[in-house]
Amino acid sequence: MLTLPIKRQWFEMIKDGVKLEEYRDITPYYTSRFSNIFEMFPYSKIPTGLDKQRILLRNGYSSTSPTIEIVCTLDVGTGREEWGAAPGKMYYILKITQVRSI
């Protein structure tokens, strides 16, 4: 299962059900990780958005840091500024459908 670090502000908002999306830059690093678990269109590496996967979000890098499990789909688009996205910037968007405390 993929584990992603996340800042406390966004971690708490997701845990409380306020923030329903998490954003990651479109880079070779994230393309590689996401293409290992999500369906992507061949050649373009754009997510199909058809499958749901479980991902761990960890507030910090330690194995003892607070962690939640989310169920989400993957999309590409611009995010919401109030949830940490830069205006007009394209991101991988993890669309959260379920949050489970660990």
C-alpha positions, -999 to 999 in steps of 0.1 A, spaced: 0 0 0 13 35 -9 21 58 20 22 95 15 34 122 39 11 151 46 12 183 66 -8 184 98 -33 210 86 -44 189 56 -42 157 76 -66 170 102 -90 184 76 -91 151 58 -95 131 90 -125 154 100 -141 150 66 -137 186 56 -111 182 28 -122 157 2 -92 159 -21 -54 157 -17 -31 172 -44 3 160 -56 25 176 -83 25 159 -117 61 147 -116 79 115 -127 81 106 -90 43 106 -85 35 93 -120 57 62 -112 40 56 -78 5 62 -89 8 41 -121 18 12 -99 -16 11 -82 -41 31 -104 -53 23 -139 -37 47 -164 -43 52 -201 -14 37 -220 13 61 -233 -3 92 -217 -1 81 -181 -34 99 -174 -55 81 -148 -88 65 -160 -105 75 -127 -124 42 -128 -107 24 -99 -106 30 -62 -75 23 -41 -64 24 -5 -36 48 5 -21 57 38 -16 94 47 10 99 74 15 132 93 53 130 94 79 106 83 82 84 114 65 50 116 49 63 148 34 94 132 -4 97 131 -17 78 101 -51 75 83 -62 52 55 -82 67 27 -100 51 -2 -98 73 -33 -98 76 -71 -71 94 -90 -78 123 -115 -58 152 -131 -70 188 -128 -68 220 -109 -74 220 -72 -91 243 -47 -70 271 -32 -86 267 2 -73 231 2 -37 241 -7 -37 242 -45 -20 270 -64 -43 288 -88 -44 274 -123 -18 246 -116 -25 211 -127 -22 183 -101 -28 147 -95 -60 148 -75 -67 120 -50 -105 122 -47 -113 108 -12 -144 86 -9 -137 71 25 -115 78 55 -105 52 81 -85 58 113 -57 35 120 
